[in-house]
Amino acid sequence: MDLSNSSPVITDPVAISQPLLGGLPSNLMQFSAMNVSVSRLKIEEALVNGLLDAMKSSSPRRRLNAAFGQDSSSDEDPAYSSWMAKCPSALVSFKQIVASAQGKKIAVFLDYDGTLSPIVDDPDKAVMSPVMRAAVRNVAKYFPTAIVSGRSRNKVFEFVTLKELYYAGSHGMDIMASSANYEHNAEKCKQSSLFQPAREFLPMIDEVTKSLLHVVSGIEGATVENNKFCVSVHYRNVADKDWELVARLVNEVLEAFPRLKVTNGRMVLEVRPVIDWDKGKAVEFLLQSLGLDDTENVFPVYIGDDRTDEDAFKVLRRRNCGYGILVSQVPKETQAFYSLRDPSEVMEFLNFLIENLEDQQEHDEDRGLPMIGSQCNMVSAGIATEIVRNFKEEGS
Ligand SMILES: O=P(O)(O)OC[C@H]1O[C@H](O[C@H]2O[C@H](CO)[C@@H](O)[C@H](O)[C@H]2O)[C@H](O)[C@@H](O)[C@@H]1O
């Protein structure tokens, strides 16, 4: 039986075949239908197990990486070395990256958590350091730069506080051009710069947030974060023994919301609308909207640390244009071409870009190529007609 389409929960088909670890907890009973049939229970159990398995596998511990062996972040470790051969350091390979970008306009896309700020226990304290902010600000002087985050757009802007960037919040479901561009080019930018493909889901997201807050309130360490068009259920601070309960409760709540699905990030379950839109689509949308979809002359670089960033890496691979860079200290299956270990290496990479490529970008400006930051290129969602048309057709 194909379970992948029978629930809002996206599960790993291999994990679904694993046996259930325990019985239904009493606090779930209010969400369970009466007289549930045995087969339905089995499906639910399988889904919970699939979700639990995804939670474990998406949250590798630094010193225990089941897929690649122990302590896989050491250069001497054969598993780590073999991964580095497939996904080399973007710092070590900087010259090759520069060579590939030669003569092209670079566009920079940055994830936030785990990329620009280190992962911390409290999501509200994931601040960006002043030196990182300075690096991003400098990058944005020369290259069109966008933040693509799972956070709400407002929240990520509060952390980054740079007006000259483009922001795509809620995993790309909330895209806005920079206010700086707006102020400087009021005449050119009369049309709306906001693109929110999941707008109709706002009431549903508020409703599911309330339900999730209610059910996890009894689990120590579990928190719920409303990211406007999606919701995060954090289990980083939950004891391992309670992870299954978190999976069960989220799964149970989503039974009432067939138009929502759950994916997993770094110790977080992300509840979001079942629409064909993700960070990859957001990157394509931004490239097209900004007049940067010329694959011959534009070189996008996307840096991110999470599973949700894989959608963007895939897009760049498919377009055979630019590179995805995965931020990770452990080997991971990825569509990225290069890797960086942590946010401090991300900052080093951004500073390298500025030091080595600013001259080239100035040269590009002389040749009349678009320089975002000095000119408003994102005029409206209508510009990215192809992507939006496709989205509407798939979503309708
Ligand atoms: O796309 P991103 O910008 O990477 O956002 C993804 C999620 O990031 C945040 O959670 C993660 O970082 C927290 C702070 O370091 C950490 O405590 C948590 O365990 C991580 O999953 C954010 O809080 C989520 O809402 C985002 O969806």
The ligand as an SDF file (V2000), in Angstrom:
LIG
                    3D

 27 28  0  0  0  0  0  0  0  0999 V2000
   15.3540   28.0740    6.8970 O   0  0  0  0  0  0  0  0  0  0  0  0
   16.0330   28.4890    8.1600 P   0  0  0  0  0  0  0  0  0  0  0  0
   16.3400   29.9330    8.2250 O   0  0  0  0  0  0  0  0  0  0  0  0
   17.2410   27.6340    8.4370 O   0  0  0  0  0  0  0  0  0  0  0  0
   14.9630   28.1890    9.3030 O   0  0  0  0  0  0  0  0  0  0  0  0
   14.6610   26.8410    9.6630 C   0  0  0  0  0  0  0  0  0  0  0  0
   14.1970   26.8000   11.0960 C   0  0  0  0  0  0  0  0  0  0  0  0
   15.1900   27.5010   11.8480 O   0  0  0  0  0  0  0  0  0  0  0  0
   14.9310   27.7370   13.2330 C   0  0  0  0  0  0  0  0  0  0  0  0
   15.1000   26.5160   13.9230 O   0  0  0  0  0  0  0  0  0  0  0  0
   16.4350   26.0380   13.9190 C   0  0  0  0  0  0  0  0  0  0  0  0
   17.2920   26.9640   14.5840 O   0  0  0  0  0  0  0  0  0  0  0  0
   16.9860   27.1800   15.9810 C   0  0  0  0  0  0  0  0  0  0  0  0
   17.9220   28.2570   16.5090 C   0  0  0  0  0  0  0  0  0  0  0  0
   19.2450   27.9480   16.3090 O   0  0  0  0  0  0  0  0  0  0  0  0
   17.1540   25.8410   16.7270 C   0  0  0  0  0  0  0  0  0  0  0  0
   16.8410   26.0020   18.1040 O   0  0  0  0  0  0  0  0  0  0  0  0
   16.2110   24.7920   16.0960 C   0  0  0  0  0  0  0  0  0  0  0  0
   16.4240   23.5310   16.6960 O   0  0  0  0  0  0  0  0  0  0  0  0
   16.4920   24.6740   14.5870 C   0  0  0  0  0  0  0  0  0  0  0  0
   15.5610   23.8140   13.9660 O   0  0  0  0  0  0  0  0  0  0  0  0
   13.5750   28.3280   13.4390 C   0  0  0  0  0  0  0  0  0  0  0  0
   13.3320   28.4470   14.8250 O   0  0  0  0  0  0  0  0  0  0  0  0
   12.4970   27.5220   12.7520 C   0  0  0  0  0  0  0  0  0  0  0  0
   11.2540   28.1320   12.9110 O   0  0  0  0  0  0  0  0  0  0  0  0
   12.8570   27.4710   11.2630 C   0  0  0  0  0  0  0  0  0  0  0  0
   11.8570   26.7550   10.5620 O   0  0  0  0  0  0  0  0  0  0  0  0
  1  2  2  0
  2  3  1  0
  2  4  1  0
  2  5  1  0
  5  6  1  0
  6  7  1  0
  7  8  1  0
  7 26  1  0
  8  9  1  0
  9 10  1  0
  9 22  1  0
 10 11  1  0
 11 12  1  0
 11 20  1  0
 12 13  1  0
 13 14  1  0
 13 16  1  0
 14 15  1  0
 16 17  1  0
 16 18  1  0
 18 19  1  0
 18 20  1  0
 20 21  1  0
 22 23  1  0
 22 24  1  0
 24 25  1  0
 24 26  1  0
 26 27  1  0
M  END
$$$$
